[in-house]
Amino acid sequence: MKSVKKIIKYLLNSFTNNILLNNFLILFKLDKNWNRTLNPYLSYKVNKNKTIQEIAGYSEREEINEVLFKSKKNLIEEIEKSLTEQDRILDIGCGPGMYLSLLKNSNYKLYATDINEDMIALAKKNVPEATFYQGNFMSISMPVTFNFIYCIGVFVYIRRSEITSFIKKIHNHLEPKGILYLNYPHAISIGDLLYKDISYIQYSPTIIEKLIAPYFEIIEHRHAFDNRNIKYYDKQPYKSLNPATDRTYKNSYLLIAKKKL
Ligand SMILES: C[S@@+](CC[C@H](N)C(=O)[O-])C[C@H]1O[C@@H](n2cnc3c(N)ncnc32)[C@H](O)[C@@H]1O
């Protein structure tokens, strides 16, 4: 029964999410209308038996723990380097608050947003001192600006025709010289460059730089795990150790940029 379901899902996916159709949708900016069906977090229900790390979307395998250890250390170092006490930090797509909880009991003012109700509820429980806004980052209204905005593991869920507005919104909510810290699973095949899957877009760093350039001065853009230089697409990606998927968060790029005045 399970394998029949898998085959039906595979067939449906091949008909509704393929290079030809996806490029047509992107060209006519129709992909954003598919957001409701494409963003898995709109209807995601948190399984309370899972760990915070698993709820955030990362498995508990050793290689992923290694990636997250580095990524958490890096974020904190960057925040400490850039901010002073009472500065305001925003976490876009905070999930259950795994990264936000690293800043618990700090002297920064914490803010977070997430599209998913359960995620926000869990993050609130983990970091009660933060201010939360639930909803799609594209449509929520936040009457505040920030000194540092970070967004980790979220860009894959942002449609191609929405990504410029997403970046502009981040720019509008940053203080002058405010910092954007973006960690995103990047393109690892030609298929990714051609938008083979618009429900999980592994963007090319070239596209990200082009879209960010009018609003931000790029300080650093590199492989988040092994510091390698960015490439149009990564020809030597890490292999997933999970047989159920070819995705691994080990394949993520890190971009740090300063708001242009
Ligand atoms: C893979 S999880 C990462 C969670 C967290 N950033 C972390 O790395 O631990 C992606 C998160 O992004 C949120 N998300 C996806 N699309 C969003 C959107 N348009 N606006 C706000 N949050 C969004 C999801 O609900 C989910 O919690």
Ligand as a Chemical Component Dictionary entry (heavy atoms), coordinates in Angstrom:
data_LIG
# 
_chem_comp.id                   LIG 
_chem_comp.type                 NON-POLYMER 
_chem_comp.pdbx_formal_charge   0 
_chem_comp.three_letter_code    LIG 
# 
loop_
_chem_comp_atom.comp_id 
_chem_comp_atom.atom_id 
_chem_comp_atom.alt_atom_id 
_chem_comp_atom.type_symbol 
_chem_comp_atom.charge 
_chem_comp_atom.model_Cartn_x 
_chem_comp_atom.model_Cartn_y 
_chem_comp_atom.model_Cartn_z 
_chem_comp_atom.pdbx_ordinal 
LIG C1  C1  C 0  13.421 24.041 7.558  1  
LIG S1  S1  S 1  12.527 25.006 8.696  2  
LIG C2  C2  C 0  13.876 25.941 9.415  3  
LIG C3  C3  C 0  13.540 26.514 10.778 4  
LIG C4  C4  C 0  14.654 27.389 11.385 5  
LIG N1  N1  N 0  14.974 28.512 10.563 6  
LIG C5  C5  C 0  15.880 26.554 11.626 7  
LIG O1  O1  O 0  16.787 26.568 10.769 8  
LIG O2  O2  O -1 15.919 25.863 12.641 9  
LIG C6  C6  C 0  11.740 26.251 7.667  10 
LIG C7  C7  C 0  10.829 27.181 8.444  11 
LIG O3  O3  O 0  10.453 28.270 7.594  12 
LIG C8  C8  C 0  9.092  28.571 7.819  13 
LIG N2  N2  N 0  8.573  29.252 6.612  14 
LIG C9  C9  C 0  8.453  28.729 5.366  15 
LIG N3  N3  N 0  7.957  29.658 4.512  16 
LIG C10 C10 C 0  7.779  30.795 5.242  17 
LIG C11 C11 C 0  7.290  32.101 4.927  18 
LIG N4  N4  N 0  6.889  32.422 3.687  19 
LIG N5  N5  N 0  7.222  33.025 5.922  20 
LIG C12 C12 C 0  7.617  32.709 7.184  21 
LIG N6  N6  N 0  8.075  31.474 7.543  22 
LIG C13 C13 C 0  8.168  30.540 6.584  23 
LIG C14 C14 C 0  8.463  27.199 8.077  24 
LIG O4  O4  O 0  7.224  27.281 8.732  25 
LIG C15 C15 C 0  9.540  26.508 8.899  26 
LIG O5  O5  O 0  9.359  26.693 10.279 27 
# 
loop_
_chem_comp_bond.comp_id 
_chem_comp_bond.atom_id_1 
_chem_comp_bond.atom_id_2 
_chem_comp_bond.value_order 
_chem_comp_bond.pdbx_ordinal 
LIG C1  S1  SING 1  
LIG S1  C2  SING 2  
LIG S1  C6  SING 3  
LIG C2  C3  SING 4  
LIG C3  C4  SING 5  
LIG C4  N1  SING 6  
LIG C4  C5  SING 7  
LIG C5  O1  DOUB 8  
LIG C5  O2  SING 9  
LIG C6  C7  SING 10 
LIG C7  O3  SING 11 
LIG C7  C15 SING 12 
LIG O3  C8  SING 13 
LIG C8  N2  SING 14 
LIG C8  C14 SING 15 
LIG N2  C9  SING 16 
LIG N2  C13 SING 17 
LIG C9  N3  DOUB 18 
LIG N3  C10 SING 19 
LIG C10 C11 SING 20 
LIG C10 C13 DOUB 21 
LIG C11 N4  SING 22 
LIG C11 N5  DOUB 23 
LIG N5  C12 SING 24 
LIG C12 N6  DOUB 25 
LIG N6  C13 SING 26 
LIG C14 O4  SING 27 
LIG C14 C15 SING 28 
LIG C15 O5  SING 29 
# 
